[in-house]
Amino acid sequence: MNDYDVAVVGAGPVGSSFARQMAEKGFKVGIIERKKEVGVPLQCAGLVGKKIMDTNILPEEFIVNKVYGAYLHSPSGTVLSVAKKEPAAYVLDRVAYDKFLAEKAVDAGADLLLNHRVNGIDIENGEIHVKDHGTISAKVIVGADGHGSFVSSKMNPPSKTVQAAQYLVDTGSKVFNSDYVQLHVNSDISPGFIWVIPISESRARVGLFADTSYKNLNHILNEFISNDKQFEGASVVKKYQGFIPQYDPKKKILCGRTIILGDAASQVKPTTGGGLLIGFKCANMASDVVSKALDEEDMKLLQDYPKNYMKEYKNELRMQLEVKKIFGAMTDEELDRMFMKLKKGGAESMISEYGDMDTQSTLIKEMLKSGLLISILPGMIMKGLLNLWK
Ligand SMILES: Cc1cc2nc3c(=O)[nH]c(=O)nc-3n(C[C@H](O)[C@H](O)[C@H](O)COP(=O)(O)OP(=O)(O)OC[C@H]3O[C@@H](n4cnc5c(N)ncnc54)[C@H](O)[C@@H]3O)c2cc1C
């Protein structure tokens, strides 16, 4: 007799969302979480595209700001200003939202085992070993244990990650247009970038991710804040750090009766490292597949999870990997030239119309159709992009 139908490792937002859905369908669900408290420390900028409303539950009380657009800054200061008429993204209170998602899973009937660290797993037979607590058995194991996933390490080589740093900054006066996020690119950190995500007119989450050490990230962030006028006299209220997994198209997300989900499966957007929306979508996909496999007592049906994931995301993620490669190879001069050409070529209105934080292929297709990309990118890169739609 198994302890659970499904044992979920990790009570992050993705694991809790998956667990809630399974419990709502009547399955016996256990969530095994190593921390004593869900959601802390904060390791997120909390920006999520509006499609979250069709993907997961999100009560208004967890939205601290609604964002309509973005100011995109080139290294020497050319700014592309893009905006929608309706909010395009929400800034979340991630700590409270993570706690809420875990509570909802418990309300639906899941057991939440806090202070339980998984340190052993039998992927084929569905057994989990928990430090100081013995063995838990389940018909299906779901690894939603984040970027350094223990579960993934049993079926994949170690994941590649990049570091991220973020400050909560208070300027003491109204300096931000809170309808807009700011993104700053330069060749030292590209394909990473610096973000300024306002949570009010005087407070913002200012951060960056890049393939460099945490010490360097802090140095870059300090320089950025001290050189940018909008931060004159500002104070750093809190500092955060974290890791962002790099999307790996070769990652195995199913092995035996075990699947992995969210950051554990590197289900993040290659261009921005954002993992909330894609993680939630994959949690929905996985809950459909796992519940069917359990209902029909046929574990072969779990194979639909990687199939459905690839069907939905393969092209989008490949295209974003290509865009990331292009940005990663550009010098400051090339980035500046590209911004100027985009501005002159009418890209602001095109991005405002077709831009989507989460599905970037639509915009790229429009830019290819209009000839705008042909005018700014070298021939070889263009060929690479065009091949993606063959
Ligand atoms: C600085 C920063 C900014 C970000 N900004 C954004 C953003 O603006 N928008 C966005 O969409 N994404 C953003 N992300 C990414 C986003 O935070 C992640 O994609 C998201 O948290 C993934 O959720 P998850 O549930 O898969 O994993 P996690 O949130 O990492 O949760 C994993 C859980 O598993 C637990 N766990 C780990 N190992 C074990 C174990 N052995 N046993 C038991 N439990 C275990 C952990 O304690 C944790 O609670 C950002 C990330 C960083 C670092």
The ligand as an SDF file (V2000), in Angstrom:
LIG
                    3D

 53 58  0  0  0  0  0  0  0  0999 V2000
   16.2640   36.9220   -8.7230 C   0  0  0  0  0  0  0  0  0  0  0  0
   15.2060   36.1460   -9.4650 C   0  0  0  0  0  0  0  0  0  0  0  0
   14.1940   36.8420  -10.1090 C   0  0  0  0  0  0  0  0  0  0  0  0
   13.1790   36.1440  -10.7880 C   0  0  0  0  0  0  0  0  0  0  0  0
   12.1780   36.8700  -11.3600 N   0  0  0  0  0  0  0  0  0  0  0  0
   11.1770   36.2240  -11.9910 C   0  0  0  0  0  0  0  0  0  0  0  0
   10.0830   36.9530  -12.5420 C   0  0  0  0  0  0  0  0  0  0  0  0
   10.0140   38.1900  -12.4460 O   0  0  0  0  0  0  0  0  0  0  0  0
    9.1050   36.2550  -13.1810 N   0  0  0  0  0  0  0  0  0  0  0  0
    9.1290   34.8880  -13.2830 C   0  0  0  0  0  0  0  0  0  0  0  0
    8.2160   34.3060  -13.9060 O   0  0  0  0  0  0  0  0  0  0  0  0
   10.1410   34.1850  -12.7550 N   0  0  0  0  0  0  0  0  0  0  0  0
   11.1470   34.7990  -12.0950 C   0  0  0  0  0  0  0  0  0  0  0  0
   12.1610   34.0840  -11.5280 N   0  0  0  0  0  0  0  0  0  0  0  0
   12.0970   32.6090  -11.6070 C   0  0  0  0  0  0  0  0  0  0  0  0
   11.0650   32.0480  -10.6280 C   0  0  0  0  0  0  0  0  0  0  0  0
   11.3300   32.5230   -9.3190 O   0  0  0  0  0  0  0  0  0  0  0  0
   11.1180   30.5240  -10.6720 C   0  0  0  0  0  0  0  0  0  0  0  0
   10.9500   30.1160  -12.0190 O   0  0  0  0  0  0  0  0  0  0  0  0
   10.0380   29.8860   -9.8060 C   0  0  0  0  0  0  0  0  0  0  0  0
   10.2650   30.1170   -8.4360 O   0  0  0  0  0  0  0  0  0  0  0  0
   10.0160   28.3710  -10.0340 C   0  0  0  0  0  0  0  0  0  0  0  0
    9.1200   27.7610   -9.1680 O   0  0  0  0  0  0  0  0  0  0  0  0
    9.3040   26.2390   -8.7570 P   0  0  0  0  0  0  0  0  0  0  0  0
    8.1210   25.9160   -7.8900 O   0  0  0  0  0  0  0  0  0  0  0  0
    9.5730   25.4100   -9.9510 O   0  0  0  0  0  0  0  0  0  0  0  0
   10.6590   26.1890   -7.9050 O   0  0  0  0  0  0  0  0  0  0  0  0
   11.0620   26.9260   -6.5490 P   0  0  0  0  0  0  0  0  0  0  0  0
   10.3170   28.1820   -6.3790 O   0  0  0  0  0  0  0  0  0  0  0  0
   12.5310   26.9750   -6.5460 O   0  0  0  0  0  0  0  0  0  0  0  0
   10.5700   25.9090   -5.4120 O   0  0  0  0  0  0  0  0  0  0  0  0
   11.2360   24.6910   -5.1720 C   0  0  0  0  0  0  0  0  0  0  0  0
   10.9110   24.2200   -3.7750 C   0  0  0  0  0  0  0  0  0  0  0  0
   11.5110   22.9260   -3.5820 O   0  0  0  0  0  0  0  0  0  0  0  0
   12.0990   22.8640   -2.2850 C   0  0  0  0  0  0  0  0  0  0  0  0
   13.1580   21.8420   -2.3020 N   0  0  0  0  0  0  0  0  0  0  0  0
   14.3350   21.8980   -2.9890 C   0  0  0  0  0  0  0  0  0  0  0  0
   15.0500   20.7720   -2.7670 N   0  0  0  0  0  0  0  0  0  0  0  0
   14.3250   19.9890   -1.9220 C   0  0  0  0  0  0  0  0  0  0  0  0
   14.5470   18.7130   -1.3230 C   0  0  0  0  0  0  0  0  0  0  0  0
   15.6480   18.0030   -1.5500 N   0  0  0  0  0  0  0  0  0  0  0  0
   13.5800   18.2200   -0.5040 N   0  0  0  0  0  0  0  0  0  0  0  0
   12.4290   18.9100   -0.2580 C   0  0  0  0  0  0  0  0  0  0  0  0
   12.1840   20.1400   -0.8030 N   0  0  0  0  0  0  0  0  0  0  0  0
   13.1080   20.6710   -1.6280 C   0  0  0  0  0  0  0  0  0  0  0  0
   12.6360   24.2950   -2.0810 C   0  0  0  0  0  0  0  0  0  0  0  0
   12.8390   24.5600   -0.7120 O   0  0  0  0  0  0  0  0  0  0  0  0
   11.5230   25.1300   -2.6970 C   0  0  0  0  0  0  0  0  0  0  0  0
   10.5210   25.4720   -1.7650 O   0  0  0  0  0  0  0  0  0  0  0  0
   13.2030   34.7270  -10.8550 C   0  0  0  0  0  0  0  0  0  0  0  0
   14.2360   34.0200  -10.2340 C   0  0  0  0  0  0  0  0  0  0  0  0
   15.2280   34.7160   -9.5450 C   0  0  0  0  0  0  0  0  0  0  0  0
   16.3360   33.9310   -8.8730 C   0  0  0  0  0  0  0  0  0  0  0  0
  1  2  1  0
  2  3  1  0
  2 52  2  0
  3  4  2  0
  4  5  1  0
  4 50  1  0
  5  6  2  0
  6  7  1  0
  6 13  1  0
  7  8  2  0
  7  9  1  0
  9 10  1  0
 10 11  2  0
 10 12  1  0
 12 13  2  0
 13 14  1  0
 14 15  1  0
 14 50  1  0
 15 16  1  0
 16 17  1  0
 16 18  1  0
 18 19  1  0
 18 20  1  0
 20 21  1  0
 20 22  1  0
 22 23  1  0
 23 24  1  0
 24 25  2  0
 24 26  1  0
 24 27  1  0
 27 28  1  0
 28 29  2  0
 28 30  1  0
 28 31  1  0
 31 32  1  0
 32 33  1  0
 33 34  1  0
 33 48  1  0
 34 35  1  0
 35 36  1  0
 35 46  1  0
 36 37  1  0
 36 45  1  0
 37 38  2  0
 38 39  1  0
 39 40  1  0
 39 45  2  0
 40 41  1  0
 40 42  2  0
 42 43  1  0
 43 44  2  0
 44 45  1  0
 46 47  1  0
 46 48  1  0
 48 49  1  0
 50 51  2  0
 51 52  1  0
 52 53  1  0
M  END
$$$$
